[in-house]
Amino acid sequence: MKLEEMRALSPQEIRSRLEDAREEYFRLRFQFSGGQLTDTSRLRVARREIARLATILQEVELEVEYEGGGE
């Protein structure tokens, strides 16, 4: 999912997707520890998606308008 698409979601949808992403990450970690996960890059992708969703949710909750560049 692209960043613009994530930003267009409602806070409830973001929370739902964040929960789903955390569950997926948990399953991936479990598969990795059991030796069943062959594509370990999926762990990294899942972690980054969780971070993106959490950041966007925090921005929405604080009502911060993102204008880029950190200004």
Distance bins in CASP14 RR format, pairs under 12 A and 6 or more apart:
PFRMAT RR
TARGET T0000
AUTHOR 0000-0000-0000
RMODE 2
METHOD distances of the structure
MODEL  1
1 7 0 0 0 0 0 1 0 0 0 0 0
1 8 0 0 0 0 0 1 0 0 0 0 0
1 9 0 0 0 0 1 0 0 0 0 0 0
1 13 0 0 0 0 0 1 0 0 0 0 0
1 14 0 0 0 0 0 1 0 0 0 0 0
1 17 1 0 0 1 0 0 0 0 0 0 0
1 18 0 0 0 0 0 1 0 0 0 0 0
1 20 0 0 0 0 0 1 0 0 0 0 0
1 21 0 0 0 0 1 0 0 0 0 0 0
1 45 0 0 0 0 0 1 0 0 0 0 0
1 48 0 0 0 0 0 1 0 0 0 0 0
1 49 1 0 0 1 0 0 0 0 0 0 0
1 52 0 0 0 0 1 0 0 0 0 0 0
1 53 0 0 0 0 1 0 0 0 0 0 0
1 56 0 0 0 0 0 1 0 0 0 0 0
2 8 0 0 0 0 1 0 0 0 0 0 0
2 9 0 0 0 0 0 1 0 0 0 0 0
2 49 0 0 0 0 0 1 0 0 0 0 0
2 52 0 0 0 0 0 1 0 0 0 0 0
2 56 0 0 0 0 0 1 0 0 0 0 0
3 9 0 0 0 0 0 1 0 0 0 0 0
3 48 0 0 0 0 0 1 0 0 0 0 0
3 49 0 0 0 0 0 1 0 0 0 0 0
3 51 0 0 0 0 0 1 0 0 0 0 0
3 52 1 0 0 1 0 0 0 0 0 0 0
3 53 0 0 0 0 0 1 0 0 0 0 0
3 55 0 0 0 0 1 0 0 0 0 0 0
3 56 1 0 0 1 0 0 0 0 0 0 0
3 59 0 0 0 0 0 1 0 0 0 0 0
3 66 0 0 0 0 1 0 0 0 0 0 0
3 68 0 0 0 0 0 1 0 0 0 0 0
4 52 0 0 0 0 0 1 0 0 0 0 0
4 56 0 0 0 0 0 1 0 0 0 0 0
4 66 0 0 0 0 0 1 0 0 0 0 0
5 13 0 0 0 0 0 1 0 0 0 0 0
5 14 0 0 0 0 0 1 0 0 0 0 0
5 17 0 0 0 0 0 1 0 0 0 0 0
5 49 0 0 0 0 0 1 0 0 0 0 0
5 52 0 0 0 0 0 1 0 0 0 0 0
5 53 0 0 0 0 0 1 0 0 0 0 0
5 56 0 0 0 0 0 1 0 0 0 0 0
6 13 0 0 0 0 1 0 0 0 0 0 0
6 14 1 0 0 1 0 0 0 0 0 0 0
6 17 1 0 0 1 0 0 0 0 0 0 0
6 18 0 0 0 0 0 1 0 0 0 0 0
6 21 0 0 0 0 0 1 0 0 0 0 0
6 48 0 0 0 0 0 1 0 0 0 0 0
6 49 0 0 0 0 1 0 0 0 0 0 0
6 50 0 0 0 0 0 1 0 0 0 0 0
6 51 0 0 0 0 0 1 0 0 0 0 0
6 52 1 0 0 1 0 0 0 0 0 0 0
6 53 1 0 0 1 0 0 0 0 0 0 0
6 54 0 0 0 0 0 1 0 0 0 0 0
6 55 0 0 0 0 1 0 0 0 0 0 0
6 56 1 0 1 0 0 0 0 0 0 0 0
6 57 0 0 0 0 1 0 0 0 0 0 0
6 59 0 0 0 0 0 1 0 0 0 0 0
6 60 0 0 0 0 0 1 0 0 0 0 0
6 66 0 0 0 0 0 1 0 0 0 0 0
7 13 0 0 0 0 0 1 0 0 0 0 0
7 14 0 0 0 0 1 0 0 0 0 0 0
7 52 0 0 0 0 1 0 0 0 0 0 0
7 53 0 0 0 0 0 1 0 0 0 0 0
7 55 0 0 0 0 0 1 0 0 0 0 0
7 56 1 0 1 0 0 0 0 0 0 0 0
7 57 0 0 0 0 0 1 0 0 0 0 0
7 59 0 0 0 0 1 0 0 0 0 0 0
7 60 0 0 0 0 1 0 0 0 0 0 0
7 64 0 0 0 0 0 1 0 0 0 0 0
7 65 0 0 0 0 0 1 0 0 0 0 0
7 66 1 0 0 1 0 0 0 0 0 0 0
7 68 0 0 0 0 0 1 0 0 0 0 0
8 14 0 0 0 0 0 1 0 0 0 0 0
8 56 0 0 0 0 1 0 0 0 0 0 0
8 60 0 0 0 0 0 1 0 0 0 0 0
9 15 0 0 0 0 1 0 0 0 0 0 0
9 16 0 0 0 0 1 0 0 0 0 0 0
9 17 1 0 0 1 0 0 0 0 0 0 0
9 18 0 0 0 0 0 1 0 0 0 0 0
9 52 0 0 0 0 0 1 0 0 0 0 0
9 53 0 0 0 0 1 0 0 0 0 0 0
9 56 1 0 0 1 0 0 0 0 0 0 0
9 57 0 0 0 0 1 0 0 0 0 0 0
9 59 0 0 0 0 0 1 0 0 0 0 0
9 60 0 0 0 0 1 0 0 0 0 0 0
10 16 0 0 0 0 1 0 0 0 0 0 0
10 17 0 0 0 0 0 1 0 0 0 0 0
10 56 0 0 0 0 0 1 0 0 0 0 0
10 57 0 0 0 0 0 1 0 0 0 0 0
10 60 0 0 0 0 1 0 0 0 0 0 0
11 17 0 0 0 0 0 1 0 0 0 0 0
11 18 0 0 0 0 0 1 0 0 0 0 0
11 53 0 0 0 0 0 1 0 0 0 0 0
11 56 0 0 0 0 1 0 0 0 0 0 0
11 57 1 0 0 1 0 0 0 0 0 0 0
11 58 0 0 0 0 0 1 0 0 0 0 0
11 59 0 0 0 0 0 1 0 0 0 0 0
11 60 1 0 1 0 0 0 0 0 0 0 0
11 61 1 0 0 1 0 0 0 0 0 0 0
11 62 0 0 0 0 0 1 0 0 0 0 0
11 63 0 0 0 0 0 1 0 0 0 0 0
12 18 0 0 0 0 0 1 0 0 0 0 0
12 19 0 0 0 0 0 1 0 0 0 0 0
12 57 0 0 0 0 0 1 0 0 0 0 0
12 60 0 0 0 0 0 1 0 0 0 0 0
12 61 0 0 0 0 0 1 0 0 0 0 0
13 19 0 0 0 0 0 1 0 0 0 0 0
13 20 0 0 0 0 0 1 0 0 0 0 0
13 53 0 0 0 0 1 0 0 0 0 0 0
13 56 0 0 0 0 0 1 0 0 0 0 0
13 57 0 0 0 0 0 1 0 0 0 0 0
13 60 0 0 0 0 0 1 0 0 0 0 0
14 20 0 0 0 0 0 1 0 0 0 0 0
14 21 0 0 0 0 0 1 0 0 0 0 0
14 49 0 0 0 0 0 1 0 0 0 0 0
14 50 0 0 0 0 0 1 0 0 0 0 0
14 52 0 0 0 0 1 0 0 0 0 0 0
14 53 1 0 1 0 0 0 0 0 0 0 0
14 54 0 0 0 0 1 0 0 0 0 0 0
14 55 0 0 0 0 0 1 0 0 0 0 0
14 56 1 0 0 1 0 0 0 0 0 0 0
14 57 1 0 1 0 0 0 0 0 0 0 0
14 58 0 0 0 0 1 0 0 0 0 0 0
14 59 0 0 0 0 1 0 0 0 0 0 0
14 60 1 0 0 1 0 0 0 0 0 0 0
14 61 0 0 0 0 1 0 0 0 0 0 0
15 21 0 0 0 0 0 1 0 0 0 0 0
15 22 0 0 0 0 0 1 0 0 0 0 0
15 53 0 0 0 0 1 0 0 0 0 0 0
15 54 0 0 0 0 1 0 0 0 0 0 0
15 56 0 0 0 0 0 1 0 0 0 0 0
15 57 1 0 0 1 0 0 0 0 0 0 0
15 58 0 0 0 0 0 1 0 0 0 0 0
15 60 0 0 0 0 1 0 0 0 0 0 0
15 61 0 0 0 0 0 1 0 0 0 0 0
16 22 0 0 0 0 0 1 0 0 0 0 0
16 23 0 0 0 0 0 1 0 0 0 0 0
16 53 0 0 0 0 1 0 0 0 0 0 0
16 57 0 0 0 0 0 1 0 0 0 0 0
17 23 0 0 0 0 0 1 0 0 0 0 0
17 24 0 0 0 0 0 1 0 0 0 0 0
17 46 0 0 0 0 0 1 0 0 0 0 0
17 49 0 0 0 0 1 0 0 0 0 0 0
17 50 0 0 0 0 1 0 0 0 0 0 0
17 52 0 0 0 0 1 0 0 0 0 0 0
17 53 1 0 1 0 0 0 0 0 0 0 0
17 54 0 0 0 0 0 1 0 0 0 0 0
17 56 0 0 0 0 1 0 0 0 0 0 0
17 57 0 0 0 0 1 0 0 0 0 0 0
18 24 0 0 0 0 0 1 0 0 0 0 0
18 25 0 0 0 0 0 1 0 0 0 0 0
18 46 0 0 0 0 0 1 0 0 0 0 0
18 49 0 0 0 0 1 0 0 0 0 0 0
18 50 1 0 0 1 0 0 0 0 0 0 0
18 51 0 0 0 0 0 1 0 0 0 0 0
18 52 0 0 0 0 1 0 0 0 0 0 0
18 53 1 0 1 0 0 0 0 0 0 0 0
18 54 1 0 0 1 0 0 0 0 0 0 0
18 55 0 0 0 0 0 1 0 0 0 0 0
18 56 0 0 0 0 1 0 0 0 0 0 0
18 57 1 0 0 1 0 0 0 0 0 0 0
18 58 0 0 0 0 0 1 0 0 0 0 0
18 60 0 0 0 0 0 1 0 0 0 0 0
19 25 0 0 0 0 0 1 0 0 0 0 0
19 26 0 0 0 0 0 1 0 0 0 0 0
19 50 0 0 0 0 1 0 0 0 0 0 0
19 53 0 0 0 0 1 0 0 0 0 0 0
19 54 0 0 0 0 0 1 0 0 0 0 0
19 57 0 0 0 0 0 1 0 0 0 0 0
20 26 0 0 0 0 0 1 0 0 0 0 0
20 27 0 0 0 0 0 1 0 0 0 0 0
20 46 0 0 0 0 0 1 0 0 0 0 0
20 49 0 0 0 0 1 0 0 0 0 0 0
20 50 0 0 0 0 1 0 0 0 0 0 0
20 53 0 0 0 0 1 0 0 0 0 0 0
21 27 0 0 0 0 0 1 0 0 0 0 0
21 28 0 0 0 0 0 1 0 0 0 0 0
21 42 0 0 0 0 0 1 0 0 0 0 0
21 43 0 0 0 0 0 1 0 0 0 0 0
21 45 0 0 0 0 1 0 0 0 0 0 0
21 46 1 0 0 1 0 0 0 0 0 0 0
21 47 0 0 0 0 1 0 0 0 0 0 0
21 48 0 0 0 0 1 0 0 0 0 0 0
21 49 1 0 1 0 0 0 0 0 0 0 0
21 50 1 0 1 0 0 0 0 0 0 0 0
21 51 0 0 0 0 1 0 0 0 0 0 0
21 52 0 0 0 0 1 0 0 0 0 0 0
21 53 1 0 0 1 0 0 0 0 0 0 0
21 54 0 0 0 0 1 0 0 0 0 0 0
21 56 0 0 0 0 0 1 0 0 0 0 0
21 57 0 0 0 0 0 1 0 0 0 0 0
22 28 0 0 0 0 0 1 0 0 0 0 0
22 29 0 0 0 0 0 1 0 0 0 0 0
22 46 0 0 0 0 1 0 0 0 0 0 0
22 47 0 0 0 0 0 1 0 0 0 0 0
22 49 0 0 0 0 1 0 0 0 0 0 0
22 50 1 0 0 1 0 0 0 0 0 0 0
22 51 0 0 0 0 0 1 0 0 0 0 0
22 53 0 0 0 0 1 0 0 0 0 0 0
22 54 0 0 0 0 1 0 0 0 0 0 0
23 29 0 0 0 0 0 1 0 0 0 0 0
23 30 0 0 0 0 0 1 0 0 0 0 0
23 46 0 0 0 0 1 0 0 0 0 0 0
23 49 0 0 0 0 0 1 0 0 0 0 0
23 50 0 0 0 0 0 1 0 0 0 0 0
24 30 0 0 0 0 0 1 0 0 0 0 0
24 31 0 0 0 0 0 1 0 0 0 0 0
24 37 0 0 0 0 0 1 0 0 0 0 0
24 42 0 0 0 0 1 0 0 0 0 0 0
24 43 0 0 0 0 0 1 0 0 0 0 0
24 45 0 0 0 0 1 0 0 0 0 0 0
24 46 1 0 1 0 0 0 0 0 0 0 0
24 47 0 0 0 0 0 1 0 0 0 0 0
24 49 0 0 0 0 1 0 0 0 0 0 0
24 50 0 0 0 0 1 0 0 0 0 0 0
24 53 0 0 0 0 0 1 0 0 0 0 0
25 31 0 0 0 0 0 1 0 0 0 0 0
25 32 0 0 0 0 0 1 0 0 0 0 0
25 37 0 0 0 0 0 1 0 0 0 0 0
25 42 0 0 0 0 1 0 0 0 0 0 0
25 43 1 0 0 1 0 0 0 0 0 0 0
25 44 0 0 0 0 0 1 0 0 0 0 0
25 45 0 0 0 0 1 0 0 0 0 0 0
25 46 1 0 1 0 0 0 0 0 0 0 0
25 47 1 0 0 1 0 0 0 0 0 0 0
25 48 0 0 0 0 0 1 0 0 0 0 0
25 49 0 0 0 0 1 0 0 0 0 0 0
25 50 1 0 0 1 0 0 0 0 0 0 0
25 51 0 0 0 0 0 1 0 0 0 0 0
25 53 0 0 0 0 0 1 0 0 0 0 0
26 32 0 0 0 0 0 1 0 0 0 0 0
26 33 0 0 0 0 0 1 0 0 0 0 0
26 43 0 0 0 0 0 1 0 0 0 0 0
26 46 0 0 0 0 1 0 0 0 0 0 0
26 47 0 0 0 0 0 1 0 0 0 0 0
26 50 0 0 0 0 0 1 0 0 0 0 0
27 33 0 0 0 0 0 1 0 0 0 0 0
27 34 0 0 0 0 0 1 0 0 0 0 0
27 36 0 0 0 0 0 1 0 0 0 0 0
27 37 0 0 0 0 1 0 0 0 0 0 0
27 42 0 0 0 0 0 1 0 0 0 0 0
27 43 0 0 0 0 0 1 0 0 0 0 0
27 46 0 0 0 0 1 0 0 0 0 0 0
28 34 0 0 0 0 0 1 0 0 0 0 0
28 35 0 0 0 0 0 1 0 0 0 0 0
28 36 0 0 0 0 1 0 0 0 0 0 0
28 37 1 0 0 1 0 0 0 0 0 0 0
28 38 0 0 0 0 0 1 0 0 0 0 0
28 39 0 0 0 0 1 0 0 0 0 0 0
28 40 0 0 0 0 1 0 0 0 0 0 0
28 41 0 0 0 0 0 1 0 0 0 0 0
28 42 1 0 1 0 0 0 0 0 0 0 0
28 43 1 0 1 0 0 0 0 0 0 0 0
28 44 0 0 0 0 1 0 0 0 0 0 0
28 45 0 0 0 0 1 0 0 0 0 0 0
28 46 1 0 1 0 0 0 0 0 0 0 0
28 47 0 0 0 0 1 0 0 0 0 0 0
28 49 0 0 0 0 0 1 0 0 0 0 0
28 50 0 0 0 0 0 1 0 0 0 0 0
29 35 0 0 0 0 0 1 0 0 0 0 0
29 36 0 0 0 0 0 1 0 0 0 0 0
29 37 0 0 0 0 1 0 0 0 0 0 0
29 40 0 0 0 0 0 1 0 0 0 0 0
29 42 0 0 0 0 0 1 0 0 0 0 0
29 43 1 0 0 1 0 0 0 0 0 0 0
29 44 0 0 0 0 0 1 0 0 0 0 0
29 46 0 0 0 0 1 0 0 0 0 0 0
29 47 0 0 0 0 1 0 0 0 0 0 0
30 36 0 0 0 0 1 0 0 0 0 0 0
30 37 0 0 0 0 1 0 0 0 0 0 0
30 43 0 0 0 0 0 1 0 0 0 0 0
31 37 1 0 1 0 0 0 0 0 0 0 0
31 38 0 0 0 0 1 0 0 0 0 0 0
31 39 0 0 0 0 1 0 0 0 0 0 0
31 40 0 0 0 0 1 0 0 0 0 0 0
31 42 0 0 0 0 1 0 0 0 0 0 0
31 43 0 0 0 0 1 0 0 0 0 0 0
31 46 0 0 0 0 0 1 0 0 0 0 0
32 38 0 0 0 0 1 0 0 0 0 0 0
32 39 0 0 0 0 1 0 0 0 0 0 0
32 40 1 0 0 1 0 0 0 0 0 0 0
32 41 0 0 0 0 0 1 0 0 0 0 0
32 42 0 0 0 0 1 0 0 0 0 0 0
32 43 1 0 0 1 0 0 0 0 0 0 0
32 44 0 0 0 0 0 1 0 0 0 0 0
32 46 0 0 0 0 0 1 0 0 0 0 0
33 40 0 0 0 0 0 1 0 0 0 0 0
33 43 0 0 0 0 0 1 0 0 0 0 0
36 42 0 0 0 0 0 1 0 0 0 0 0
37 43 1 0 0 1 0 0 0 0 0 0 0
37 44 0 0 0 0 0 1 0 0 0 0 0
37 46 0 0 0 0 0 1 0 0 0 0 0
39 45 0 0 0 0 1 0 0 0 0 0 0
39 46 0 0 0 0 0 1 0 0 0 0 0
40 46 0 0 0 0 0 1 0 0 0 0 0
40 47 0 0 0 0 0 1 0 0 0 0 0
41 47 0 0 0 0 0 1 0 0 0 0 0
41 48 0 0 0 0 0 1 0 0 0 0 0
42 48 0 0 0 0 0 1 0 0 0 0 0
42 49 0 0 0 0 0 1 0 0 0 0 0
43 49 0 0 0 0 0 1 0 0 0 0 0
43 50 0 0 0 0 0 1 0 0 0 0 0
44 50 0 0 0 0 0 1 0 0 0 0 0
44 51 0 0 0 0 0 1 0 0 0 0 0
45 51 0 0 0 0 0 1 0 0 0 0 0
45 52 0 0 0 0 0 1 0 0 0 0 0
46 52 0 0 0 0 0 1 0 0 0 0 0
46 53 0 0 0 0 0 1 0 0 0 0 0
47 53 0 0 0 0 0 1 0 0 0 0 0
47 54 0 0 0 0 0 1 0 0 0 0 0
48 54 0 0 0 0 0 1 0 0 0 0 0
48 55 0 0 0 0 0 1 0 0 0 0 0
49 55 0 0 0 0 0 1 0 0 0 0 0
49 56 0 0 0 0 0 1 0 0 0 0 0
50 56 0 0 0 0 0 1 0 0 0 0 0
50 57 0 0 0 0 0 1 0 0 0 0 0
51 57 0 0 0 0 0 1 0 0 0 0 0
51 58 0 0 0 0 0 1 0 0 0 0 0
52 58 0 0 0 0 0 1 0 0 0 0 0
52 59 0 0 0 0 0 1 0 0 0 0 0
53 59 0 0 0 0 0 1 0 0 0 0 0
53 60 0 0 0 0 0 1 0 0 0 0 0
54 60 0 0 0 0 0 1 0 0 0 0 0
54 61 0 0 0 0 0 1 0 0 0 0 0
55 61 0 0 0 0 0 1 0 0 0 0 0
55 62 0 0 0 0 0 1 0 0 0 0 0
55 64 0 0 0 0 0 1 0 0 0 0 0
55 66 0 0 0 0 1 0 0 0 0 0 0
56 62 0 0 0 0 0 1 0 0 0 0 0
56 64 0 0 0 0 0 1 0 0 0 0 0
56 66 0 0 0 0 1 0 0 0 0 0 0
57 63 0 0 0 0 0 1 0 0 0 0 0
57 64 0 0 0 0 0 1 0 0 0 0 0
58 64 0 0 0 0 1 0 0 0 0 0 0
58 66 0 0 0 0 0 1 0 0 0 0 0
59 65 0 0 0 0 1 0 0 0 0 0 0
59 66 1 0 0 1 0 0 0 0 0 0 0
59 67 0 0 0 0 0 1 0 0 0 0 0
59 68 0 0 0 0 0 1 0 0 0 0 0
60 66 0 0 0 0 1 0 0 0 0 0 0
64 70 0 0 0 0 0 1 0 0 0 0 0
65 71 0 0 0 0 0 1 0 0 0 0 0
END
